[in-house]
């Protein structure tokens, strides 16, 4: 089993080998050692490889012991080895070892033979020496021709070790198993005969907080969470963050997904974090007006009764949900606190300290297993004064919302970032507790545009590592995961190892994902999509996106196999949406050209919203509706409709979204379209209900969809001569053949 030369680009000063994207990229060659092995690994290889399968028969067993992820990790190892070889290995639990190393709560092992086996005390002691002084989540792989031990510190370590071994065997964990990938979310090699070289490999995380956020949760569902948490564990992340109730709307709410989240996180040993913006989620103004005499948006923090009520509500919430280990005690998502609060405490950060520190104090007494987090964001981006210093046990999440992504956060030449770098340094100087980054490398306001600031991301992490930060996290949406696939992979890899060579990591990703011939074109694609859309005009972005689409077309001619073709198809669809988005920005301020651009953009977003490349979030709604058609950011119905469509097996809509009808005039074309959400194929029946005086012909029909192949039916819509003028909705109802009702869609009839 040989590494590609660019496979392990960095070795830490302490000699611990760091994970690269293509460890084991050459596939399976059991008699060979990994290229770049250390001297100790080479010495361990003297006994030859461990035979796992040969001649279509099992030659080894999977053993496991312990809690945390150990049992699940053993099953994962068995199942992936079966996928690689076609052979199902025996799986056995073994008795507790007499003396497990300190910090080890579980282990997995591959042992030669199918009749049993044991993990010797000497091998466990060896693991203990490898892990001595290592932080939580560190893991080790220790193997010779008789036994390969996979273990580490803490509940997640056995699972991390199993995935590290599978990577060495050529498995690639590109993305979660979302339907839009059509099975091409990862690569599993195939061989009948598998032998694993002897190994002595220990790896440890650079940071303790490696997070993935659901954030606004437009496309996160109970069905999307298991594959997301699966990908997180495979990429060494350790904490999933879901809001308690985003904006207090009852749409993206923790309790709606609590069961599946607790189950899936629990078997992998992942932490669960909740909370988020809004003290008012626990102390709503409508229910407690007496605590908002200062006028809001935050409750009267200086009122002891109000503060006690808020803390009591949070503690009760957490006590009933023991799976939660971190609570985000964030103020409302507002630009400023009200004057009476600021008059009392001087700054918003000081006021936030009052709330956070009191909650931390109470939780230490009543629920000591739960950590509290505060956010450095907007008016609280700078640390509090010394007399309101943050409790040292509180986690600080630093969110540089309005920064620039054309350069890293510590670059003094990028003027927009200088205040954030100064504030980050100030936090590191004044706060002795954990300090982590909340990053926006995939932003809602970018409307799923292809933005890949890879050099900026690497520069950010290097700067933050120099300050001794303790973690990083970013949010995701399944709806446009494919657009940001490599960004997500890179951020996860850098969270584990901040010294990772991002250029080498990209090179390894491109070779593994698209094949050698397509690499030059794909490198151009990523270079052309590095620009921050907030700092570049539509003309420059349009040129870059047009050239990026051409690079994708060139790459498509260089690839073989369904996997790269599928990903390139999705990225090309995303480029088409980006170009349509730019045509809105380039069109004159009013007139037919702008209307046509908005209609085209809306149709492309709707047709591709389940293909993994775009998300119809609030900013996208604003883009196709324009200033006159914008709805409030906290419009609960729009959000709920989007959430419900992603949770449905299929969906439909009408194109265009607005029809201008002349009374007694010619009929106008409307396309009724349907799409496959879960990629299992569906027959969708539709019915149109029109307002009085409006005729839809035909008024019902049947559409068949599968995967990316949607279906459409053209209908004619007209207004009677006596129809009342004004705007009224045409409702399109959709259902499956079994009667399951889907989310209805509306088309506006503008009768003139």
N, C-alpha and C positions, 0 to 999 in steps of 0.2 A: 504494500500500500504506500504509494509515493505522494508527497505533497507537490503541488505546483510551486515553482520558484517564488511566485508572489504571494504564496499562501500564508506564511507566518511572518509578516513584515516587521514585527517588533518583538524584541525580547527585553523584558524589564531588567533593571540593574541587578535585582536580586536573583536573576537567573530563572524566574518563573516564566514559562512560555505563555504568551497571550494568544487569545483566540482570533484567528483571521477568518475571512469568509470562506476560503477554499481549503480548509484543513481536510486533507484526504481527497482533494478534487480529482485526482487521477483515477479514482474509482477503487476497485478491489484487486489487490495483488498480494495475497496473504503472505508470501514468502519474503516480502521486502519490508524494510523499516521505513518509517516516515522520514522524508527528507528534512534535514535540519534538526534531527533529534539531538538531544544533549548527550553528554558522555555517560551520565547515569542511565539514560534510557537505552543507549547502545549496550551497556553492560547487562541490563535486564533482559536483552534479547538473546542471550547466549543459548538459552534452552529451546529456541525456536518459537513458532507461533502456536496459538491455541486453536485447535481445530473445532469449529462450531458446527459445520455441516459438510458432508461429502457424499457423493453418490445418491443424493436425494434423501439422506438419512441424518437424523440428529446425532451429533457427536458430543454434545455438551448439554448442561442443564442450567436453568436460571434459578438462582437461590435468592432469598430475601429475608430480612428481619427488620423489625422496628416500626415506629410510627411515622407521622408526617406523610411524606410523599412516597415512602419506600415501597409499599405494596403496589401502588399505582405505577411507580417507576419500573418495577419488575415486569408488570403486565405490558407496559409500553415497549420495553426491550424485547420481550418475547414476540409481540405483535409485529414490530418493525423487522425483526430478524426473519419472521415468517414472510413478510412482504418482500424482503430481499431475496430469500432463498426458496420460498415455497414450503419450508419445513417448519413445523410447530415444535418447539423445544419444550421439554418438561419444565414445569414451574412449581417450585416448592418453597414453603416457608421453613426456616431453620430456627432452632432454639436460640434464645438470647445468648450472646457471647458472655463469657465469664468476666471480661474486662474490656468493654467498649471504650475507645479513646474519648477523652473529655470533649464534650460538644457534639459528639456523634449520636444522633437519635435513630438512625436507620441506615441500612446498607443493601446493596444489590451485588450479586456476583454471578459471573459465568464460570461454571466449573466443568472440567473435562469429564466426559462420561454421562450416561443417562440414568444411573442408578442411585444418585444422591450426591454426596460430597459435603465438605465442611470448610469453614473459613478458619484457618489456624490462628492461634494467639500471636504467633510471630508476624503474620501478615497484618493483623490488626494493630500491633505495636508499630509496625512500619508505617501504617497509615497515620497513626498518632504523631509520629515524628514528622511526617510530611506536613501535617496540619497544625503543628505547634505554633501558637501565636497568630494564626490566621483568623480573619474576621468571619462572622456569620455568612453563610452561602458559599464559602470556599469549598472546593471539592478536589478529590484526587482519584486518579485511575492508576491502579497498581496491578500489573498482570504479567504472567509468564505462560509457559505452555500447559500449566495445570489449572490455574485459577486467575481470573481477572476481577479484582475488587473495585467497586464503585461506591464511594461514600464521601462524607464531608461534614461540615459544621452546620447543624440546624436542619429543619424539616424539609427545606427545598433542595438541599445539596445532593441527595441520591438521584433525584430527577434530573438536575443539571448535569450530573456526571453521566447518566445514561444518554442524554442528548449529545453531550460532547463525544462520547464513544461513537454514536451513530453518525455524527458529522465526519469522524475519522473514517468511517466505512462508506462515505460518499453520499449520505443523505443531506439534502438541502432544505431548510425550513424558510422558504421565501415569505410566506404570508399566511394569514388565517384561512381556513377552508370555507371561504364564502362562496355561495353558489355561482357568482359571476366568473370565478376562475375555472369552472367546469372541470375540477379535479387537478388543475395545474398550479396549485398553491405551493407545492413542494415537489422535490425530486427524490425518488427512491430507486437506486440502481438494482440490477438483477444479476444473480449468479447462483448456480447450484452448489458450488463449493466455496465455503467461506472459512478463512483462517485469519485470526487477528494477531498481529505482531505483539510481542512483549512490549509493555509500556510502563513508564513511570512519569506521570504527568500530573502536576498540581496547578490549579488556577484559583485566583481569588479576585473578588470585585474591587474596583477602585472606589466605588461609592456604595453607601448603604441604602439609599432611596432611589429605586429605579422604577419609574411609574408610567402608567398609561391611564389617561383620563377619558371618561365618556363625555364629559362636559355637557353640551346642550342636548345631545342624544337624539338627534333627528332620526337616525337610521339604526341606532342600537336597539335590539329587541331581545326577548328571552331566547330566540333561536340564534342570534348572532354572538351572544356572550360566550358560549362554550368554545367555538373556534378562536375567538379573540384571546381568551385566557390560555388556551392551548398554545397559541403562538407566543404569548408572553413568556410562558415557562420555557419554551424551546429557545428563546432569545435572552434568557437570564434576567428578565424583569421580575420584580417581586411584589408590586403593589398595584391594585386596580382601584381607581377612584371613580365613584358614581355619586352624583349629587343627591342630596336628600329629597329635594323638590325644586328643580330649576325654575327660578323666577316665581316660585310659589303658585304655579299654574296647574299643578296636578298632572302634568303631561309626562315629563321626564322625572320620575320619582323612584327612589330606592326601593320602596316596599313593593313596587310592581314587579321587580326582577329579583327580589331578595332571595327567594328559594333557589333559583337556578344559579345565582351568583355565589351564594354560600356553598352550594354543593360543588360547583366546578372549581372554585378557589380553594375549598377545603381539601380536596383530594390531591391538589398540587402544592399545598402549603403556602399559597399566595395570601398576602395581606389584603384586607378590604378596608378602604378609606371612604368616608362619606362626609356630608356637610355641604359646604359651598357658600356662595354669596347669599346673604340675607339672614340677619338675626330674626327678621320678621317671619321666616318660615316656622319658627318656634314661638314667636311672640307677635302674631299678626295685629296690625293696628286696629282692624275692624273689631276684633275680639277684646282688645285691651287698650281702648282709647285713653285711659287714665295714665298710661305709660308713655304717651306721645304728646305731652303738653307743650314740648318745645317745638313741635311742628313736623318732626320727622326729617329725613327718612330713617334715621336710627332711633331706637327707643331712648328714653331719658336715662342715659348711662349713669348719671350722677345720683339717680334715685335708687337707694338700696333695695327697696321693695321690687322695683322693675328688674334690677340686676339679679336678685335672688330668683325671681320668677323665670327669667330666661335660663339661668343656670340649672334650675330645677327641671325645666322642660327638657333640656338637652340630656341631663343625667338620666332621667326616666326613659328617654328614647334609647339611649345606649344600653341601659340595663336590660331592656327587653330584646336587644339585638347583640348578643355576646360575640358574634363573629366579627364585629367591627373593632379594629385596632387603632385607627387614627380618625380623629374628628376635625374637620376643617371649620374652624370658627372664624368665618370671614364676614365682614360687614356687607351691607347691600352694595350692589354694583352701581355706585353713583360717583359723580365727580367730586362731591364735597359733602361734609357733614354740616348739620344746621348750626347756626351762629351760637345759640345758647350752650351747645356742647363744646364748641371750639373756645368760647369765652371761658369756660370752666377749666379746660385742659390744655389750651394753647395750640395743639396740633391734633389732626385726626389720628396719627400714630400713637400719641399719648392716650387718646380716648380708647383706641382699640386695645391698648395694653391693659386698661382697666377691666375690660370684658374677658380678654384671653387669660390674663393672669388669675382672675378669680375662678374661671372654669377649670384651669389647670390645677389650682389649689384644691378644689373640691374633688376633682377626679382622682387626684393622688390618694385621697382618703377613701373614696367610695368605689372607684373602679381603676385601680392602679395599673391595669393592663392596657389602658387606652391613652394614647398620646394626643395632645392638642396641637393644631397647626394654625398659624396666622398667615396672612398674605401681605406682602409688600407690593402695593399696586395702587396706581392712580394717586390719590391724596395721601396714601400711607406708604409710598414707595421708599421714603427715607425713614431711618430708625427713630424710635422715640427718644426723648430726652433721658438723661441719666436717672432722674427721679421717677421715671415711668418705664424703666428698662424691662424688656421682655423676660419672662421667666426662662431660665437657661434650659429647662426641659422642653420648652415649646419649640416645635419645628417652624421655621420661617420659609415660606415659599415666595421667591422673588419673581415677579411677573412684569417684565419690561414691555408693556402693551404697545406703546407708540414708538418703539425703536425702529431702526433702519436695518434691513437685511442685506444691503450691498456690501457690508463689511462687518467684522465681528464686533462684539459688544465692547471690547477693550481697546479698539483701534481709535487713537485720538484724532485721526484724520476724518472719521465719520462723526461729524459734529452732533447729530441727533442722538448718538449713543453715549456721548461723554457724561451727561447727567446720570444716566443709569449705571455706568461703570463707577462713578463716584459714590452713588448711593449703595451699590453692592459692596464696595470697599468699606463703606461706613458700617454696614450691617456686620461684615466679617470682623471688624475691629471691636464693635460694641456688643455683639451677641455671641456668647460662648457655646450655645447649643447648635443643633442641626440647622444648616442653611442650604436650601436646594433651589433649583431653577424650575420655574413653570415656563415652558417654551411654546412659542407659536409658530413652529415650523410648518404647520398646516393650519391655515387661518380660515375662519368662516368668511371673513370679509374678502378673501381672495376668490370666492365663488368657484372653487375647485379648479382654478387655473393651474397649469403645470408649472409649479414653482419649486425649484430644487437648488437652494443656496448651499451646496455641499461644503464648499470651502469656508463659508461663514459659520456653518455648524461646527466644523472641526476647530476653527479659530475660537469660537465661543467656549468650547469645552476645554481647550488648552488654557485660555485665560482664567476660566472658573476653577480649573484644577490648581492653577498657581495660587489662587486665593484659599484653597483648601475647602471648597464646597463639598457638600455631602450627598448630592444627588441631582437628578434631572428627570423631567417628565414632560410629555406633550399629549395633546388630545387627538382623538381619531374619530372617524366616521366610517363604518363599513361601506356607506354609499359611494365614497370616492377613494377607497383604500388603494386601488390599483394605481391611481394617479400619483400617490405618495409612497408607493411600496418601498423604494430604496431609501427614502428619507426616514421612514419608520425603522428600517433595518439598521441604518447607520446610527441613528440616535440610540437605539437599544445597545448596539455594539460599543459605542462610546461611553454609555452609562456604565458598562462593565469594565471597560479599559479605555481611560481617557488618553492614553498614549498611542492608541491605534492610528496607523497611517491611513487617513481617509481616502487618499488617491489609490493606494494599493487595495483598499477594501472595495472601492468602486470597480477597479479593474477585475478583481476576483468575482464580483457580482455579475458584471457584464459577461464575462466568459462563461460563468455557470448558468446564467439565465438565458442568454441569447446565442452562445457559441462564438468561436474565435472570429469567424468571418464578419459577423455583424458588429463587432466591438468598435471599430472606428466610427461608424455611423451613429451608434448609440452614445458614444462619448460626445459627439457633436450635439446630439439631442439634449444631453444633460447640461452641456455648456450653454446652449442657446436658451435654456429654461432656468437659468440661475438668477434672473433679474427679479428684484422686489417690485411687484406691481404697484405698490403705493408710492414709489418714487420715480417711475418711468411713465412717459406719456403713451397713449394708445397707439400712436404711429410706430414708435420704437418697439413696443410689445408685439404689435401685429406683424412687423417684419421678422422679429425673432421667432414668433410662433409659426409663421409660414415656413421659415427655413427649418425649424424643428420638425414640422410635419413632413417636409421633404426628406429629412434624415431618417425618419421612421419608415417612409416608403422605400428608401434605399436599403435599410436594415431588413425589411420584409423580404426583399429579394435575395438576402444572404443567409436566411435561416432555414433549417429543416426541422420537422417535428411539430406536433400540435401545440406543445407548451409555449415556445417562443412566439408562434403565430398567434395564439390566443392573446398573449399579453400585448403584442404589437397592435393587434386589432383594437384592443381597448384603449391603448395610448393614442392611437390615431383618432378614435372617436372623441377622446378628450381634446385633442388638438383642434378638431373641427369645431367643438363647442367654444374653445378659447378664441378662435378666429371670429366666430359669430359674435361673441362678447365684445371683441375689439371693434367690430363693425358698428355696434351701438355707440361706442365712444367716438368713432370717426364720423358718424352721420351728422348732418346739420341739426341744429337744436330742435327743429320741428319739421313735420312734413312726412310725405309718403316714404322717403328713404329710411327715416328713423323708425316709422311704424313697421316697415318690412323687416328691418334688422331685429327689432324686438320680437316680432312674431317668429322669425327663424330661430332666434336664440331660445325662446320658450319651447318650441317644438323639439329642438335638439336635446335640451335638458330633460324634458319629459320622456323622450324616446330612449334616453340612456341612463335614466336615474337608477335603474337596477342592474346596470352593466359594470358597476364598480368604479366609475370614472367621474361621476358628478352628483351633486346633492342639491335638491331644490329647497335650500334653506331661505331664511328671511332676506338675506342680501340678494339671492338669485331672484326672488319674487320682486324685489324692488327694481332689479335690473330690467326685467321684461315688462313690468307695469309702468315704469317711469314715475316721476314725482307726483303726478296726479293720482296714480293708482296705488301708492304705497300704503301699507297697513302698519299699525304699531308693531314695534319689535316684540311686544309681549302679547301678540294676538294668539290666544290659546287655540282657536279653532283651526287656523292654518297649521300651527305646530302639531296639533292632534291628528289632523288629516295626513300630514306627512308621516308621522310616526305609525299611524294605522296602515298606511299603504305598504311600508316596509315590513310590517308584521303579517301582511296578507299573502296568499299564494299567487295572486295575480292582481292586476290593476288596469284602469283605463282612464282615458281623458279625451277631450275634444280639441281639435286644432282647426282654426285659431280659437283663442280664448275669448275673443270679442267679435261679434258679427254686426256690421252696420247694415240695417235693413230699411229699405225705402218702402213706405206703405203703398201696397199695390204694385211694387216694382218687381224686378227679376229676382229669382231665387239665388241665394248665395251658397257656395259650397262649404260644407263642414265635413271634416274627416273624423269619424269616431274610431279611436285606436285602443288597442289592448296590448298588454305586455305580460311576460312571464316573470314573476318576482323570485320564486324559489327554484327556477330552472328545472322543473319537473314536467312541464308541458300541461296546458289547460285548454279547455273549450269555454269561452266566455260569452254569455248572452247579455245583450245590452238593450235598454229601453230608454227612449227620450220622452220627457214630460215638458211640454212647452207652455208658456203663458198664453192667455186668451188672445186670439188674433194672430198667433204665430203658428206656422205649419212646418212640421219636420217630416220629410218623405224620403225613405221609409222611416218609421218611428221605432223600429226595433230590428235586431239582427243577431248574428252569431259570428264570433271571431275565434280563430285557433292560433295559439301562441306556443312557442317552445324556445327556451334560451334567449339568445339575442334576436330571434326572428319574431318580431311583433306582427300584428295583423291590423288592417284598417278597412273601413267601409265608408264610401263616399255617400253623403246624404245632401239633400237640398233643403234649405231653410228660407222661408218667405214670410212676409207680413201682409195681412189682409188690408184692403183700403181703409177699413174702419178701425184698425188696430190703434190702441192708445199709444201716444208717443212717450218715450222715456226708456230707461234701462231696466230690464227684468231678466231673471235667469232662466236658462234652459237647463234642466237637470238631467244628467246622464246616469242612470243606475246600471250597475254591473253585478252579475252573479255567475257562479259556476254551474256546471251541469247538475250537480247534486243539490243545488239550491242555496249554497253558501253565498251570502251577500258580501260584496266587496265595497270599497269606499266609493261613494258617489262623487261625480265631478260636475262642475257647473261651467256653462258657457254663457257669457253675457250677451243678450240681444239688445242692441242699441237701436231702437225704432225711431225713425225720423219721418 
